[in-house]
Amino acid sequence: MTDFSSQQRQLLALVADLESRRQRLAQHGRDGVPADFAEQASARENDEVVDSLARQVDEELSQARAALARLDAGTYGRCARCGDDIAPARLVAVPFATMCAGCA
């Protein structure tokens, strides 16, 4: 059985970092709406950027949590498509990878 303890630590650190980022993003815009129209337009643009970043964080968080679940289930490191082992170097680079390089 392959030892994935370093990937598990990496994934746990990633989850903690992403949760922290998500909390900071959630605080954005809590100061209310600016009175000036130009500032309102700028604030809306900023809100769109923050919303996009939050969606990206949510997606990465979902992938990292799914990888941790695969670790618990004993299926981590196996390609979801062909069932072969995912190369260790790929798991180091992308710890939440679900497919081997050939299937990705």
C-alpha positions in Angstrom: 0.0 0.0 0.0 1.3 3.4 -0.9 2.0 6.0 1.8 0.1 9.1 1.0 0.8 10.9 4.3 2.6 13.8 2.7 -0.4 14.3 0.3 -2.8 14.1 3.2 -0.8 16.8 5.0 -0.7 18.9 1.9 -4.5 18.5 1.3 -5.3 19.4 5.0 -3.1 22.5 4.7 -4.8 23.4 1.4 -8.3 23.0 3.0 -7.3 25.2 5.9 -5.9 27.9 3.6 -8.9 27.8 1.3 -11.4 28.0 4.2 -9.5 31.0 5.5 -9.5 32.6 2.0 -13.3 31.9 1.7 -13.9 33.7 5.0 -12.0 36.7 3.9 -13.8 36.8 0.6 -17.2 36.6 2.5 -16.3 39.7 4.5 -16.0 41.7 1.3 -18.7 44.3 0.7 -20.0 44.3 4.3 -19.4 48.1 4.6 -22.5 49.0 2.6 -23.0 50.7 -0.7 -21.1 53.9 -1.5 -23.2 57.0 -2.0 -21.3 58.1 -5.2 -22.5 56.5 -8.4 -19.0 56.1 -9.8 -18.0 54.4 -6.6 -21.0 52.2 -6.8 -20.1 51.1 -10.3 -16.5 50.3 -9.1 -17.9 48.5 -6.1 -20.1 46.3 -8.4 -17.1 45.4 -10.5 -15.1 44.5 -7.4 -18.0 42.4 -6.2 -18.0 40.5 -9.5 -14.3 39.8 -9.2 -14.7 38.7 -5.5 -17.6 36.4 -6.5 -15.5 34.8 -9.2 -12.7 34.3 -6.7 -15.1 32.8 -4.2 -16.4 30.3 -6.8 -12.8 29.3 -7.6 -12.1 28.8 -3.9 -15.3 26.8 -3.5 -14.3 24.5 -6.4 -10.8 23.9 -5.1 -12.2 23.3 -1.6 -14.6 20.8 -3.0 -11.8 19.0 -4.9 -9.5 18.9 -1.8 -12.3 17.6 0.4 -13.1 14.9 -2.1 -9.5 13.9 -2.3 -9.4 13.6 1.5 -12.6 11.4 1.3 -10.8 9.2 -1.3 -7.9 8.9 1.1 -10.3 7.7 3.9 -12.0 5.3 1.4 -8.7 3.9 0.2 -9.3 4.9 -3.4 -6.9 7.9 -3.5 -4.2 7.6 -6.1 -6.3 5.5 -8.5 -7.5 6.9 -11.8 -11.2 7.4 -11.9 -11.3 6.6 -15.6 -9.0 3.6 -16.2 -8.3 2.5 -12.6 -4.5 2.6 -13.0 -2.3 4.3 -10.4 -1.8 8.0 -10.7 1.9 8.9 -10.9 3.3 10.1 -7.5 4.8 13.2 -9.2 1.3 14.1 -10.5 -0.2 13.7 -7.0 2.6 15.9 -5.6 1.8 18.6 -8.2 -2.0 18.2 -8.1 -2.9 16.4 -4.8 -6.6 16.3 -5.7 -6.0 14.8 -9.2 -8.7 12.2 -10.0 -7.2 10.9 -13.3 -3.8 9.7 -14.5 -1.9 11.9 -17.0 -3.0 9.6 -19.8 -6.7 10.0 -19.1 -6.7 13.6 -18.1 
